[in-house]
Amino acid sequence: MTKQTGKCALCGGDLAFKYRPMPQWNVSGFICSKCYSQKLLEHYITPDRQNITKK
Protein backbone atom coordinates (compact mmCIF):
# COMPACT_ATOMS: atom_id res chain seq x y z
CA MET A 1 0.00 0.00 0.00
CA THR A 2 1.48 3.35 -1.01
CA LYS A 3 0.72 6.59 0.73
CA GLN A 4 -0.56 9.18 -1.69
CA THR A 5 0.71 12.68 -1.16
CA GLY A 6 -0.80 15.68 -2.80
CA LYS A 7 0.62 19.04 -3.73
CA CYS A 8 0.35 22.28 -1.78
CA ALA A 9 -2.22 24.67 -3.26
CA LEU A 10 0.11 27.64 -2.68
CA CYS A 11 3.70 26.55 -3.29
CA GLY A 12 3.20 23.25 -5.11
CA GLY A 13 5.39 21.29 -2.70
CA ASP A 14 4.63 17.75 -1.55
CA LEU A 15 2.29 17.38 1.39
CA ALA A 16 3.58 15.31 4.31
CA PHE A 17 0.56 16.46 6.32
CA LYS A 18 -2.54 18.16 4.93
CA TYR A 19 -3.53 21.46 6.49
CA ARG A 20 -6.98 22.85 5.73
CA PRO A 21 -6.81 26.61 5.07
CA MET A 22 -9.12 29.03 6.85
CA PRO A 23 -12.07 30.27 4.75
CA GLN A 24 -10.81 33.88 5.01
CA TRP A 25 -7.66 32.96 3.10
CA ASN A 26 -9.59 32.12 -0.12
CA VAL A 27 -7.39 29.09 -0.85
CA SER A 28 -8.88 26.00 -2.43
CA GLY A 29 -7.23 22.69 -1.57
CA PHE A 30 -4.80 21.66 1.13
CA ILE A 31 -1.60 23.50 2.03
CA CYS A 32 1.77 22.43 3.47
CA SER A 33 3.00 23.25 6.97
CA LYS A 34 5.34 26.01 5.78
CA CYS A 35 2.55 27.83 3.93
CA TYR A 36 0.11 27.26 6.80
CA SER A 37 2.53 28.84 9.28
CA GLN A 38 3.10 31.80 6.98
CA LYS A 39 -0.64 32.34 6.47
CA LEU A 40 -1.26 32.17 10.23
CA LEU A 41 1.36 34.86 10.80
CA GLU A 42 -0.16 37.05 8.11
CA HIS A 43 -3.66 36.56 9.49
CA TYR A 44 -3.09 36.99 13.24
CA ILE A 45 -0.23 39.47 13.46
CA THR A 46 -1.13 43.02 12.51
CA PRO A 47 0.98 44.52 9.70
CA ASP A 48 2.61 47.15 11.94
CA ARG A 49 3.95 44.42 14.31
CA GLN A 50 5.21 41.88 11.76
CA ASN A 51 8.78 43.21 11.68
CA ILE A 52 9.24 43.40 15.47
CA THR A 53 11.54 40.76 16.97
CA LYS A 54 11.97 39.79 20.61
CA LYS A 55 15.28 40.57 22.28
Gaussian input, Z-matrix of N, CA and C with variables (Angstrom, degrees):
# hf/3-21g

backbone

0 1
 N
 C     1     B1
 C     2     B2     1     A1
 N     3     B3     2     A2     1     D1
 C     4     B4     3     A3     2     D2
 C     5     B5     4     A4     3     D3
 N     6     B6     5     A5     4     D4
 C     7     B7     6     A6     5     D5
 C     8     B8     7     A7     6     D6
 N     9     B9     8     A8     7     D7
 C    10    B10     9     A9     8     D8
 C    11    B11    10    A10     9     D9
 N    12    B12    11    A11    10    D10
 C    13    B13    12    A12    11    D11
 C    14    B14    13    A13    12    D12
 N    15    B15    14    A14    13    D13
 C    16    B16    15    A15    14    D14
 C    17    B17    16    A16    15    D15
 N    18    B18    17    A17    16    D16
 C    19    B19    18    A18    17    D17
 C    20    B20    19    A19    18    D18
 N    21    B21    20    A20    19    D19
 C    22    B22    21    A21    20    D20
 C    23    B23    22    A22    21    D21
 N    24    B24    23    A23    22    D22
 C    25    B25    24    A24    23    D23
 C    26    B26    25    A25    24    D24
 N    27    B27    26    A26    25    D25
 C    28    B28    27    A27    26    D26
 C    29    B29    28    A28    27    D27
 N    30    B30    29    A29    28    D28
 C    31    B31    30    A30    29    D29
 C    32    B32    31    A31    30    D30
 N    33    B33    32    A32    31    D31
 C    34    B34    33    A33    32    D32
 C    35    B35    34    A34    33    D33
 N    36    B36    35    A35    34    D34
 C    37    B37    36    A36    35    D35
 C    38    B38    37    A37    36    D36
 N    39    B39    38    A38    37    D37
 C    40    B40    39    A39    38    D38
 C    41    B41    40    A40    39    D39
 N    42    B42    41    A41    40    D40
 C    43    B43    42    A42    41    D41
 C    44    B44    43    A43    42    D42
 N    45    B45    44    A44    43    D43
 C    46    B46    45    A45    44    D44
 C    47    B47    46    A46    45    D45
 N    48    B48    47    A47    46    D46
 C    49    B49    48    A48    47    D47
 C    50    B50    49    A49    48    D48
 N    51    B51    50    A50    49    D49
 C    52    B52    51    A51    50    D50
 C    53    B53    52    A52    51    D51
 N    54    B54    53    A53    52    D52
 C    55    B55    54    A54    53    D53
 C    56    B56    55    A55    54    D54
 N    57    B57    56    A56    55    D55
 C    58    B58    57    A57    56    D56
 C    59    B59    58    A58    57    D57
 N    60    B60    59    A59    58    D58
 C    61    B61    60    A60    59    D59
 C    62    B62    61    A61    60    D60
 N    63    B63    62    A62    61    D61
 C    64    B64    63    A63    62    D62
 C    65    B65    64    A64    63    D63
 N    66    B66    65    A65    64    D64
 C    67    B67    66    A66    65    D65
 C    68    B68    67    A67    66    D66
 N    69    B69    68    A68    67    D67
 C    70    B70    69    A69    68    D68
 C    71    B71    70    A70    69    D69
 N    72    B72    71    A71    70    D70
 C    73    B73    72    A72    71    D71
 C    74    B74    73    A73    72    D72
 N    75    B75    74    A74    73    D73
 C    76    B76    75    A75    74    D74
 C    77    B77    76    A76    75    D75
 N    78    B78    77    A77    76    D76
 C    79    B79    78    A78    77    D77
 C    80    B80    79    A79    78    D78
 N    81    B81    80    A80    79    D79
 C    82    B82    81    A81    80    D80
 C    83    B83    82    A82    81    D81
 N    84    B84    83    A83    82    D82
 C    85    B85    84    A84    83    D83
 C    86    B86    85    A85    84    D84
 N    87    B87    86    A86    85    D85
 C    88    B88    87    A87    86    D86
 C    89    B89    88    A88    87    D87
 N    90    B90    89    A89    88    D88
 C    91    B91    90    A90    89    D89
 C    92    B92    91    A91    90    D90
 N    93    B93    92    A92    91    D91
 C    94    B94    93    A93    92    D92
 C    95    B95    94    A94    93    D93
 N    96    B96    95    A95    94    D94
 C    97    B97    96    A96    95    D95
 C    98    B98    97    A97    96    D96
 N    99    B99    98    A98    97    D97
 C   100   B100    99    A99    98    D98
 C   101   B101   100   A100    99    D99
 N   102   B102   101   A101   100   D100
 C   103   B103   102   A102   101   D101
 C   104   B104   103   A103   102   D102
 N   105   B105   104   A104   103   D103
 C   106   B106   105   A105   104   D104
 C   107   B107   106   A106   105   D105
 N   108   B108   107   A107   106   D106
 C   109   B109   108   A108   107   D107
 C   110   B110   109   A109   108   D108
 N   111   B111   110   A110   109   D109
 C   112   B112   111   A111   110   D110
 C   113   B113   112   A112   111   D111
 N   114   B114   113   A113   112   D112
 C   115   B115   114   A114   113   D113
 C   116   B116   115   A115   114   D114
 N   117   B117   116   A116   115   D115
 C   118   B118   117   A117   116   D116
 C   119   B119   118   A118   117   D117
 N   120   B120   119   A119   118   D118
 C   121   B121   120   A120   119   D119
 C   122   B122   121   A121   120   D120
 N   123   B123   122   A122   121   D121
 C   124   B124   123   A123   122   D122
 C   125   B125   124   A124   123   D123
 N   126   B126   125   A125   124   D124
 C   127   B127   126   A126   125   D125
 C   128   B128   127   A127   126   D126
 N   129   B129   128   A128   127   D127
 C   130   B130   129   A129   128   D128
 C   131   B131   130   A130   129   D129
 N   132   B132   131   A131   130   D130
 C   133   B133   132   A132   131   D131
 C   134   B134   133   A133   132   D132
 N   135   B135   134   A134   133   D133
 C   136   B136   135   A135   134   D134
 C   137   B137   136   A136   135   D135
 N   138   B138   137   A137   136   D136
 C   139   B139   138   A138   137   D137
 C   140   B140   139   A139   138   D138
 N   141   B141   140   A140   139   D139
 C   142   B142   141   A141   140   D140
 C   143   B143   142   A142   141   D141
 N   144   B144   143   A143   142   D142
 C   145   B145   144   A144   143   D143
 C   146   B146   145   A145   144   D144
 N   147   B147   146   A146   145   D145
 C   148   B148   147   A147   146   D146
 C   149   B149   148   A148   147   D147
 N   150   B150   149   A149   148   D148
 C   151   B151   150   A150   149   D149
 C   152   B152   151   A151   150   D150
 N   153   B153   152   A152   151   D151
 C   154   B154   153   A153   152   D152
 C   155   B155   154   A154   153   D153
 N   156   B156   155   A155   154   D154
 C   157   B157   156   A156   155   D155
 C   158   B158   157   A157   156   D156
 N   159   B159   158   A158   157   D157
 C   160   B160   159   A159   158   D158
 C   161   B161   160   A160   159   D159
 N   162   B162   161   A161   160   D160
 C   163   B163   162   A162   161   D161
 C   164   B164   163   A163   162   D162

   B1=1.4374
   B2=1.5256
   B3=1.3103
   B4=1.4508
   B5=1.5206
   B6=1.3053
   B7=1.4555
   B8=1.5235
   B9=1.3227
   B10=1.4506
   B11=1.5166
   B12=1.3078
   B13=1.4546
   B14=1.5127
   B15=1.2911
   B16=1.4505
   B17=1.5147
   B18=1.2967
   B19=1.4557
   B20=1.5250
   B21=1.3153
   B22=1.4564
   B23=1.5274
   B24=1.3272
   B25=1.4613
   B26=1.5281
   B27=1.3293
   B28=1.4677
   B29=1.5232
   B30=1.3319
   B31=1.4680
   B32=1.5272
   B33=1.3218
   B34=1.4634
   B35=1.5126
   B36=1.3298
   B37=1.4664
   B38=1.5225
   B39=1.3332
   B40=1.4642
   B41=1.5185
   B42=1.3178
   B43=1.4568
   B44=1.5224
   B45=1.3364
   B46=1.4552
   B47=1.5246
   B48=1.3298
   B49=1.4487
   B50=1.5157
   B51=1.3118
   B52=1.4671
   B53=1.5189
   B54=1.3150
   B55=1.4591
   B56=1.5244
   B57=1.3210
   B58=1.4568
   B59=1.5274
   B60=1.3296
   B61=1.4634
   B62=1.5315
   B63=1.3150
   B64=1.4588
   B65=1.5237
   B66=1.3332
   B67=1.4738
   B68=1.5309
   B69=1.3243
   B70=1.4645
   B71=1.5223
   B72=1.3235
   B73=1.4590
   B74=1.5195
   B75=1.3342
   B76=1.4703
   B77=1.5310
   B78=1.3264
   B79=1.4620
   B80=1.5160
   B81=1.3213
   B82=1.4604
   B83=1.5179
   B84=1.3183
   B85=1.4598
   B86=1.5165
   B87=1.3259
   B88=1.4489
   B89=1.5229
   B90=1.3424
   B91=1.4594
   B92=1.5276
   B93=1.3240
   B94=1.4660
   B95=1.5285
   B96=1.3166
   B97=1.4599
   B98=1.5285
   B99=1.3222
   B100=1.4626
   B101=1.5332
   B102=1.3218
   B103=1.4602
   B104=1.5233
   B105=1.3344
   B106=1.4630
   B107=1.5281
   B108=1.3216
   B109=1.4648
   B110=1.5213
   B111=1.3218
   B112=1.4570
   B113=1.5201
   B114=1.3236
   B115=1.4623
   B116=1.5300
   B117=1.3368
   B118=1.4634
   B119=1.5286
   B120=1.3296
   B121=1.4614
   B122=1.5226
   B123=1.3220
   B124=1.4578
   B125=1.5267
   B126=1.3144
   B127=1.4575
   B128=1.5210
   B129=1.3362
   B130=1.4509
   B131=1.5270
   B132=1.3059
   B133=1.4624
   B134=1.5233
   B135=1.3275
   B136=1.4549
   B137=1.5264
   B138=1.3226
   B139=1.4760
   B140=1.5232
   B141=1.3272
   B142=1.4616
   B143=1.5263
   B144=1.3445
   B145=1.4639
   B146=1.5282
   B147=1.3123
   B148=1.4533
   B149=1.5121
   B150=1.3146
   B151=1.4627
   B152=1.5252
   B153=1.3282
   B154=1.4636
   B155=1.5286
   B156=1.3226
   B157=1.4708
   B158=1.5182
   B159=1.3149
   B160=1.4633
   B161=1.5122
   B162=1.3269
   B163=1.4598
   B164=1.4999
   A1=108.99
   A2=117.77
   A3=121.37
   A4=109.69
   A5=114.47
   A6=120.12
   A7=108.18
   A8=116.05
   A9=119.66
   A10=110.01
   A11=115.75
   A12=120.15
   A13=107.99
   A14=115.67
   A15=120.67
   A16=110.25
   A17=115.17
   A18=122.58
   A19=109.04
   A20=115.84
   A21=122.19
   A22=109.17
   A23=116.48
   A24=121.38
   A25=111.80
   A26=117.94
   A27=120.39
   A28=113.09
   A29=117.14
   A30=119.73
   A31=113.61
   A32=117.48
   A33=120.45
   A34=114.52
   A35=117.22
   A36=120.98
   A37=111.45
   A38=115.96
   A39=120.75
   A40=110.58
   A41=115.56
   A42=121.49
   A43=110.31
   A44=116.57
   A45=120.62
   A46=108.67
   A47=116.10
   A48=123.35
   A49=106.90
   A50=117.26
   A51=121.72
   A52=110.79
   A53=115.91
   A54=121.43
   A55=108.02
   A56=116.11
   A57=121.28
   A58=107.94
   A59=117.74
   A60=120.20
   A61=111.86
   A62=115.83
   A63=121.47
   A64=109.15
   A65=118.23
   A66=120.82
   A67=113.40
   A68=117.92
   A69=121.70
   A70=112.81
   A71=117.12
   A72=120.73
   A73=112.81
   A74=118.09
   A75=122.56
   A76=112.18
   A77=115.80
   A78=122.44
   A79=107.87
   A80=116.76
   A81=119.61
   A82=108.80
   A83=116.57
   A84=122.06
   A85=110.68
   A86=115.60
   A87=121.67
   A88=110.37
   A89=115.80
   A90=120.49
   A91=110.34
   A92=116.51
   A93=122.09
   A94=110.26
   A95=116.30
   A96=120.90
   A97=112.46
   A98=117.23
   A99=120.47
   A100=110.78
   A101=116.64
   A102=120.84
   A103=111.13
   A104=117.06
   A105=121.19
   A106=110.16
   A107=116.94
   A108=120.74
   A109=111.10
   A110=116.43
   A111=120.73
   A112=111.06
   A113=117.31
   A114=121.22
   A115=111.29
   A116=117.17
   A117=119.92
   A118=110.81
   A119=116.47
   A120=119.96
   A121=111.29
   A122=116.39
   A123=120.62
   A124=111.40
   A125=116.66
   A126=121.20
   A127=112.67
   A128=118.37
   A129=121.22
   A130=115.24
   A131=117.85
   A132=120.10
   A133=108.22
   A134=115.70
   A135=120.24
   A136=110.13
   A137=117.31
   A138=120.60
   A139=114.19
   A140=119.13
   A141=120.05
   A142=112.57
   A143=118.92
   A144=122.00
   A145=112.91
   A146=119.90
   A147=122.34
   A148=113.27
   A149=118.73
   A150=121.77
   A151=113.12
   A152=117.51
   A153=121.25
   A154=108.87
   A155=116.38
   A156=120.71
   A157=109.17
   A158=116.23
   A159=120.90
   A160=109.90
   A161=116.27
   A162=121.00
   A163=110.35
   D1=125.92
   D2=179.62
   D3=-102.76
   D4=144.37
   D5=179.03
   D6=-87.83
   D7=122.00
   D8=179.08
   D9=-84.05
   D10=129.75
   D11=174.64
   D12=-113.31
   D13=143.38
   D14=178.36
   D15=-97.85
   D16=-167.98
   D17=178.28
   D18=-115.47
   D19=146.69
   D20=177.76
   D21=-66.97
   D22=136.45
   D23=-179.46
   D24=-70.18
   D25=-20.37
   D26=-178.17
   D27=-98.45
   D28=-53.09
   D29=-174.88
   D30=-102.15
   D31=-16.03
   D32=179.59
   D33=83.75
   D34=5.24
   D35=179.29
   D36=-75.70
   D37=164.17
   D38=178.02
   D39=-68.38
   D40=146.10
   D41=179.69
   D42=-98.86
   D43=114.97
   D44=172.22
   D45=-83.87
   D46=-33.16
   D47=176.72
   D48=-141.24
   D49=136.59
   D50=-177.14
   D51=-90.05
   D52=122.39
   D53=174.37
   D54=-105.42
   D55=134.59
   D56=178.32
   D57=-91.54
   D58=121.69
   D59=-178.36
   D60=-70.74
   D61=153.56
   D62=176.84
   D63=-69.87
   D64=147.65
   D65=-179.24
   D66=-58.10
   D67=-31.28
   D68=-178.88
   D69=-66.31
   D70=-20.10
   D71=-177.06
   D72=-79.72
   D73=-15.01
   D74=-179.59
   D75=54.82
   D76=47.67
   D77=177.99
   D78=-117.06
   D79=128.00
   D80=178.15
   D81=-101.40
   D82=130.01
   D83=-178.34
   D84=103.30
   D85=179.86
   D86=-179.21
   D87=-89.58
   D88=156.93
   D89=178.87
   D90=-127.37
   D91=158.89
   D92=-178.55
   D93=-80.55
   D94=171.07
   D95=-176.73
   D96=-65.55
   D97=-36.08
   D98=-179.98
   D99=-64.96
   D100=-44.84
   D101=179.36
   D102=-69.63
   D103=-36.33
   D104=178.61
   D105=-63.21
   D106=-44.75
   D107=178.43
   D108=-61.73
   D109=-43.11
   D110=-179.72
   D111=-64.09
   D112=-42.39
   D113=179.44
   D114=-66.10
   D115=-38.00
   D116=176.97
   D117=-62.08
   D118=-43.47
   D119=177.79
   D120=-60.82
   D121=-44.63
   D122=-179.90
   D123=-64.14
   D124=-36.03
   D125=-175.19
   D126=-78.53
   D127=-42.12
   D128=-172.18
   D129=-94.93
   D130=-25.24
   D131=-179.84
   D132=-96.85
   D133=126.92
   D134=-179.42
   D135=-65.93
   D136=148.92
   D137=-175.52
   D138=-56.26
   D139=-33.80
   D140=-177.76
   D141=-74.67
   D142=-12.86
   D143=-179.38
   D144=-109.04
   D145=1.25
   D146=-175.95
   D147=-67.17
   D148=-29.37
   D149=-175.11
   D150=-95.61
   D151=4.28
   D152=-179.82
   D153=-85.35
   D154=132.63
   D155=177.38
   D156=-116.71
   D157=150.49
   D158=176.93
   D159=-77.94
   D160=147.38
   D161=179.28
   D162=-100.88

